[in-house]
Amino acid sequence: MIAPTRATSIDAYRGFAMFLMLAEVLQLPRIAKEFPGSPFWKSVRFHTTHVEWIGCSLHDLIQPSFSFLVGAALAFSIARRKADGQSFGRAALHAGWRAFALVTLGIVLRSIGKPHTVFTFEDTLTQIGLGYLPLFLLAWAYPAPSSRHALAIVLILGFTWLAYVGYDWNLETSTAELSREPSPRPLPLEGFEAHWQKNENLGWGFDHWFLNQFGRQSHFTRNRGGYATISAGPTLATMLLGLLAGGWMRSERTAWRKVGLFAAVGAGLLGAGWVIDALGVCPMVKRIWTPSWVLFSGGWCFVLLALFHAATDAVGYRGWSYPLRVIGANSILIYCVAEVPIAAFIVGTVKTHFGANAFQLFDARSEPVVAGATVLAVYWLALWWLHSKKLFVRI
């Protein structure tokens, strides 16, 4: 292993993932509805929203990318701490604090505007927080990349698959409780895949018990999106894939050999995830982080990392990635910004000072995009100022 250095490709990739999150303010799915017969806008709408249950869109890759890059960055962080002579106890204390802070921040963000604390553990920050300490322990004990990390991934995915297959869903009780919810249920999965039916699976069963242990305004019956707390287990597998990537990034391989390695691993994982889904062994469901989803989304993460590594570190020209790196440098801050109504405040302020039609540069249909682009510009300028002053929000 070479001395730990910071990889531009990781920073650029992180910035790209966070940009996709911020780009929700463009409201492209809303614009796409105005062009129902356009294949282009149909594709735009698909890739700027989450799939209902089985499948994958570009928007679905935001959370796995964020989780994957946490693992990749940890490979550099662990190496730096060990090089500085930091003790295991001190490093573990920091990891424990970070895990607690991530979970707490996730809960706080989900509780904004609510009359009480919303104890929920399925969002990006809480999922990473729940898996961060085990990730740290594996990373500290076995320098990345390690065959033990690969073994841990296999065990996590295998156990997850077996647990879902072995879960006995009580149809009579659950149907009665789900009938209280006003939103419709999705079309049922058939045969073996029914083990992963939305809100009728192990993840739902666990949360039906676990989340009702907390003080709640009303009894928990289901998560509207079908998300589950125990997805933290397979999310840890995604972070371990990132840890492997970070270890390979630090190796003495040439930049182009790293690109080839990332591309090859990515292609293998994509193929494995697709085959498992196609054969009906395990559907590809992002919302409950099924094993096939871990493999398929992890494959895309490796492919994207290969592309960013080729376009920055391998070619030796990094200037083009500066706008993305400005965004990626404050990823936690961006996540918080995306969860609070700052965009509405910016849009309202502009309309107050420049008129109600300030964003109708072309016609009324273009207003959401123009308004969103304005918000993105304000976000980036604020992030650029923080970056220029070397002010970064860290946990």
C-alpha positions in Angstrom: 0.0 0.0 0.0 1.1 3.5 -0.7 0.8 6.4 1.7 -2.9 7.5 1.9 -3.8 10.4 -0.3 -7.1 12.0 -1.2 -8.7 10.7 -4.5 -10.3 13.4 -6.7 -12.5 10.8 -8.2 -14.2 10.0 -4.9 -14.8 13.6 -4.2 -16.2 14.2 -7.7 -18.4 11.1 -7.5 -19.8 12.2 -4.2 -20.5 15.6 -5.6 -22.4 14.0 -8.5 -24.6 11.9 -6.2 -25.4 15.0 -4.1 -26.2 17.0 -7.2 -28.7 14.4 -8.2 -30.3 14.9 -4.8 -30.4 18.7 -5.0 -31.7 18.5 -8.6 -35.1 17.4 -7.3 -35.8 21.1 -7.1 -36.0 21.2 -10.9 -39.2 19.2 -10.6 -38.5 17.4 -13.9 -41.2 14.7 -13.3 -43.7 17.5 -13.1 -42.5 18.9 -16.4 -42.5 15.5 -18.0 -46.3 15.1 -17.4 -46.8 18.0 -19.8 -45.4 15.8 -22.6 -47.1 12.4 -22.2 -46.2 11.2 -25.7 -42.5 12.1 -25.6 -40.1 9.1 -25.2 -37.4 11.6 -24.0 -39.6 13.1 -21.2 -40.8 9.6 -20.3 -37.2 8.6 -19.7 -36.5 11.8 -17.8 -39.5 11.2 -15.6 -38.4 7.6 -14.9 -34.8 8.5 -14.0 -35.7 11.4 -11.8 -38.0 9.4 -9.5 -37.8 6.2 -7.5 -39.3 3.1 -9.0 -42.4 1.9 -7.2 -40.9 -1.3 -6.0 -38.8 -3.6 -8.3 -36.2 -2.1 -10.6 -33.7 0.7 -10.7 -33.6 4.3 -12.0 -30.8 6.8 -11.8 -32.5 8.5 -8.9 -32.4 5.2 -7.0 -28.6 5.2 -7.2 -28.2 8.2 -4.9 -28.5 6.4 -1.6 -26.3 3.4 -2.5 -23.7 5.8 -3.9 -23.7 7.8 -0.7 -23.3 4.6 1.4 -20.7 3.2 -1.0 -18.6 6.3 -0.7 -18.7 6.3 3.1 -16.9 2.9 2.9 -14.5 4.2 0.3 -13.6 7.3 2.3 -13.2 5.2 5.5 -10.4 3.2 3.8 -8.4 6.5 3.6 -9.4 7.7 7.0 -8.4 4.5 8.8 -5.0 4.5 7.0 -4.4 8.1 8.0 -5.3 7.5 11.6 -3.0 4.5 11.8 -0.2 6.5 10.1 -0.7 9.2 12.7 -0.4 6.7 15.5 -3.9 7.1 16.8 -5.0 4.4 19.2 -7.9 2.0 18.5 -9.8 3.3 21.6 -9.7 6.9 20.4 -10.6 5.9 16.8 -13.5 3.7 18.0 -14.8 6.5 20.3 -14.9 8.8 17.3 -16.7 6.1 15.2 -19.2 5.5 17.9 -19.9 9.2 18.2 -20.3 9.5 14.4 -22.7 6.6 14.3 -24.8 8.1 17.1 -24.8 11.6 15.4 -25.9 10.2 12.1 -28.8 8.3 13.6 -29.8 11.3 15.7 -29.6 13.7 12.8 -31.7 11.5 10.6 -34.4 11.4 13.3 -34.3 15.1 13.8 -34.6 15.8 10.1 -37.6 13.5 9.8 -39.2 15.2 12.7 -39.1 18.7 11.3 -42.6 20.2 11.2 -44.1 17.3 13.2 -45.8 17.7 16.6 -43.6 15.0 18.1 -40.4 13.1 17.6 -40.7 10.7 14.6 -38.6 7.6 15.5 -37.8 6.2 12.1 -34.6 4.5 11.0 -34.9 3.8 7.3 -33.6 7.0 5.8 -30.1 7.4 4.4 -28.4 8.9 7.5 -29.8 6.5 10.0 -29.1 3.5 7.9 -25.5 4.6 7.5 -25.3 5.4 11.2 -26.6 2.0 12.2 -24.0 0.2 10.1 -21.1 2.6 10.7 -19.6 1.1 13.9 -19.5 -2.5 12.5 -18.0 -1.0 9.3 -15.3 0.7 11.3 -14.5 -2.4 13.3 -14.0 -4.5 10.2 -12.0 -1.7 8.5 -9.7 -1.3 11.6 -9.1 -5.0 12.1 -8.5 -5.9 8.5 -6.9 -3.3 6.2 -8.8 -2.9 3.0 -9.0 -4.6 0.7 -9.4 -7.9 2.5 -11.0 -11.2 1.7 -12.6 -11.0 5.1 -14.6 -8.0 3.9 -15.8 -10.0 0.9 -16.7 -12.8 3.2 -18.7 -10.4 5.5 -20.6 -9.2 2.4 -21.5 -12.8 1.4 -22.6 -13.7 5.0 -24.7 -10.5 5.3 -26.5 -11.1 2.0 -26.9 -14.8 2.6 -28.4 -14.3 6.0 -30.7 -11.5 4.8 -32.0 -13.7 2.0 -32.6 -16.6 4.3 -34.3 -14.4 6.9 -36.8 -13.0 4.4 -37.5 -16.4 2.9 -38.1 -17.9 6.3 -40.4 -15.1 7.6 -44.0 -16.2 8.2 -46.3 -13.4 7.4 -49.7 -13.4 9.3 -52.1 -12.7 6.4 -55.3 -12.3 8.5 -53.8 -9.9 11.1 -51.7 -7.9 8.8 -54.5 -7.4 6.2 -56.8 -6.0 8.8 -54.2 -3.5 10.0 -53.2 -2.5 6.5 -56.8 -1.8 5.6 -56.7 1.2 7.9 -54.2 2.9 5.6 -55.8 5.1 2.9 -53.2 4.6 0.2 -53.5 1.6 -2.2 -51.3 -1.4 -1.9 -49.2 -2.3 -4.9 -49.9 -5.3 -7.2 -48.9 -8.4 -5.3 -45.8 -10.4 -6.2 -46.4 -14.0 -7.1 -44.8 -17.2 -6.2 -41.4 -17.2 -4.5 -41.0 -13.5 -4.9 -44.0 -12.9 -2.6 -41.4 -13.1 0.3 -40.5 -9.5 -0.7 -44.0 -8.1 -1.1 -44.3 -4.5 0.0 -45.3 -4.2 3.7 -45.9 -8.0 3.9 -42.2 -9.0 4.4 -39.7 -9.5 7.2 -38.7 -5.8 7.2 -42.3 -4.8 7.7 -42.8 -7.4 10.4 -39.8 -6.2 12.4 -40.8 -2.6 12.2 -44.4 -3.4 13.2 -42.9 -4.6 16.4 -39.9 -2.4 16.8 -41.2 1.0 16.0 -44.2 0.6 18.3 -41.8 0.3 21.2 -41.3 4.1 20.9 -43.7 6.8 21.9 -45.8 7.4 18.8 -48.8 9.6 18.1 -50.5 6.6 16.5 -49.9 2.9 16.2 -47.4 2.1 13.4 -48.9 -0.1 10.8 -46.7 0.4 7.8 -44.3 2.7 6.0 -45.9 4.2 2.9 -42.8 3.6 0.8 -42.2 0.1 2.2 -38.8 1.1 3.7 -37.5 -0.9 6.6 -35.1 -0.5 9.6 -33.4 -3.8 9.1 -32.2 -2.7 5.6 -29.2 -1.3 7.7 -27.8 -4.9 7.4 -27.5 -5.1 3.6 -26.7 -1.3 3.6 -23.6 -2.3 5.6 -22.8 -4.7 2.7 -22.9 -1.8 0.3 -20.5 0.2 2.5 -18.2 -2.8 2.6 -18.1 -2.8 -1.2 -17.1 0.8 -0.9 -14.4 -0.1 1.6 -13.0 -2.6 -0.9 -13.0 0.1 -3.6 -11.2 2.5 -1.3 -8.6 -0.1 -0.5 -8.0 -0.7 -4.2 -7.9 3.0 -4.8 -5.0 3.2 -2.3 -3.0 0.4 -3.9 0.1 0.8 -6.0 -1.7 -0.1 -9.2 -1.6 2.5 -12.0 -4.6 4.7 -12.4 -5.7 3.0 -15.6 -5.4 -0.5 -14.0 -7.6 0.7 -11.2 -10.2 1.9 -13.8 -10.1 -1.5 -15.4 -10.5 -3.3 -12.0 -13.4 -1.1 -11.0 -15.1 -1.6 -14.4 -14.6 -5.4 -14.2 -15.9 -5.7 -10.7 -18.8 -3.4 -11.5 -19.8 -5.5 -14.6 -19.6 -8.7 -12.5 -21.8 -7.3 -9.8 -24.3 -5.9 -12.3 -24.6 -9.3 -14.0 -24.9 -11.2 -10.7 -27.7 -8.8 -9.4 -29.5 -8.9 -12.7 -29.4 -12.7 -13.0 -30.6 -13.3 -9.4 -33.5 -10.9 -10.1 -34.4 -12.4 -13.5 -34.4 -16.0 -12.2 -36.8 -15.0 -9.4 -34.4 -16.0 -6.7 -34.6 -12.5 -5.1 -36.2 -9.4 -6.7 -34.2 -6.2 -7.0 -35.9 -3.9 -4.5 -34.1 -0.7 -3.3 -36.6 0.1 -0.6 -35.8 -2.9 1.5 -32.2 -3.3 0.1 -32.5 -6.9 -1.1 -29.3 -8.9 -1.8 -29.8 -8.6 -5.5 -30.2 -4.8 -5.1 -26.9 -4.7 -3.2 -25.1 -6.5 -6.0 -26.8 -4.5 -8.8 -26.5 -1.1 -7.3 -23.0 -1.9 -6.0 -22.1 -2.7 -9.6 -23.3 0.7 -10.8 -21.3 2.3 -8.0 -18.1 0.6 -9.2 -18.8 1.5 -12.8 -19.4 5.2 -11.9 -16.3 5.2 -9.8 -14.4 3.8 -12.8 -15.8 6.6 -15.0 -14.9 9.3 -12.5 -11.4 7.9 -11.8 -10.8 7.7 -15.6 -11.9 11.3 -16.1 -9.9 12.8 -13.3 -7.1 10.9 -11.7 -6.2 8.7 -14.7 -6.1 11.4 -17.3 -4.4 13.8 -14.9 -6.9 16.7 -15.5 -9.1 17.5 -12.5 -10.3 21.0 -13.3 -13.6 20.0 -14.9 -14.7 18.3 -11.7 -14.3 21.4 -9.5 -18.0 22.3 -9.5 -18.8 18.7 -8.3 -16.1 18.7 -5.7 -17.4 21.9 -4.3 -20.8 20.1 -3.7 -19.2 16.9 -2.5 -17.1 18.7 0.1 -20.1 19.5 2.2 -22.3 16.4 1.6 -23.8 16.3 5.1 -24.8 19.9 4.9 -26.4 19.3 1.5 -28.4 16.4 2.8 -29.7 18.6 5.6 -30.5 21.4 3.1 -32.4 19.0 0.9 -34.6 17.9 3.9 -35.7 21.4 5.0 -37.9 23.9 3.0 -35.0 26.3 2.1 -35.8 26.0 -1.6 -39.3 27.3 -1.0 -37.9 30.2 0.9 -35.5 31.1 -2.0 -38.3 30.9 -4.6 -40.6 33.0 -2.4 -38.0 35.6 -1.8 -37.3 36.0 -5.5 -41.0 36.4 -6.3 -41.4 38.9 -3.5 -38.7 41.2 -5.0 -39.1 40.5 -8.7 -42.8 39.7 -9.1 -45.0 36.6 -9.2 -43.9 35.8 -12.8 -40.2 36.1 -12.2 -39.5 32.5 -13.2 -41.8 32.5 -16.3 -39.0 33.3 -18.8 -40.5 31.2 -21.5 -44.0 30.0 -20.5 -45.8 28.8 -17.4 -44.7 25.2 -18.0 -41.0 26.1 -17.7 -41.5 27.9 -14.4 -40.5 24.9 -12.1 -37.3 24.3 -14.0 -36.3 28.0 -14.1 -37.1 28.3 -10.4 -35.2 25.1 -9.6 -32.2 26.2 -11.6 -32.2 29.5 -9.6 -32.3 27.6 -6.3 -29.4 25.3 -7.5 -27.3 28.4 -8.4 -27.9 29.9 -4.9 -27.0 26.5 -3.3 -23.8 26.2 -5.4 -22.6 29.8 -4.7 -23.2 29.3 -1.0 -21.2 26.0 -1.1 -18.5 27.6 -3.2 -18.1 30.3 -0.5 -17.8 27.7 2.2 -15.3 25.8 0.1 -13.2 28.9 -0.5 -13.1 29.6 3.2 -12.3 25.9 3.9 -15.5 25.6 6.0 -16.8 22.0 6.0 -19.6 20.5 8.1 -18.2 17.2 9.5 -19.6 14.5 11.8 
